[in-house]
Amino acid sequence: MNIQQIRNALLLAKRLNFTKSAEEINIVQPALSRQISNLEEEIGIKIFKRHKRKVELTLAGTYFISEIENLLAEFDQIINTAINLANNKMEIRIGYTHSIKQSILPEVINKIRKSRPEIQFVLKEVNNEGQFKGLTSKQLDLAFSTNPIIPSNLTGKKLTSCDFVILLPQSHPVSKRNYKQFSVFANEDFIFPPLEDGSHHIEIMKSICHNAGFTPKITHTTSSASTAFKLVENGMGVCLEPENSIRGLHLNLKIIPLRNIVQKAELTMIWNKDFENNFPDLLAELSDSSHYEFLNANQKTE
């Protein structure tokens, strides 16, 4: 068994076609077939069911491919880290949600650069569930999430929290001057993130409506905050956002801060054991919440 055999098996599992897979890796089809047969013989299971016109994964093959793909990603990362260390470089892969990008992410990067100028960053905007998967598979080292429920295999710490705001089109009759209670939006069309963006975060948003005595009528869902802003601007509904999500943005919208509700957007740092082992001093510095609380206190929407 060798790494190339495994990579070829992964490709075949995605394409489910020997001819196309062989062409993609630039070998002849019989050679690929022999590689797969040798791999199956060596590990003692059938990975693929071969039919005249199609290829399928066996039950054991489905499990094998899923697990080996995670191991291969970890192997590739080990090689990449070793190369960076040999060249006096270090890479930190950070996942973040939109509200983090607009608020504490620049502060986090500046903190790291001051302490460890040799570190390079790979930044990826990804929802809560994607962060959990990336940290577990070690494709991410560190993540910053909004209202997560942290899996037991990961560690996290709340850094700061902020109020929610409701965004309205400019033509909406409600404004900061005449707004009194959230129940005024009971008949509005709401724009929400999809469930996979973070079920707990969405439940918190729904609870704002429930506490006001109504169930939100969700007519549109989008993972993109900028798309949600455009939908609101064009009269397609209203949306709830963490206040930090709109920090520094000049939106053609009415913005009403929800100061007197119990629900808050909690901005949380999450990491895996490797990051804790490799960067203990950096983790301690980033975990100091005092700076982020100060940041939040000075970024209230007027």
Secondary structure as UniProt FT lines:
FT   HELIX           3..15
FT   HELIX           18..24
FT   TURN            25..26
FT   HELIX           29..43
FT   STRAND          48..50
FT   STRAND          55..57
FT   HELIX           59..86
FT   TURN            87..88
FT   STRAND          90..96
FT   HELIX           98..101
FT   TURN            102..104
FT   HELIX           105..115
FT   TURN            117..118
FT   STRAND          119..125
FT   HELIX           128..136
FT   TURN            137..138
FT   STRAND          142..146
FT   TURN            152..153
FT   STRAND          155..162
FT   STRAND          164..168
FT   TURN            170..171
FT   TURN            176..178
FT   HELIX           182..185
FT   TURN            186..187
FT   STRAND          189..192
FT   HELIX           195..197
FT   HELIX           199..211
FT   TURN            212..213
FT   STRAND          217..221
FT   HELIX           225..233
FT   TURN            234..235
FT   STRAND          238..242
FT   HELIX           243..246
FT   TURN            247..248
FT   STRAND          254..258
FT   TURN            259..260
FT   STRAND          265..271
FT   HELIX           273..278
FT   HELIX           280..286
FT   HELIX           290..297
//
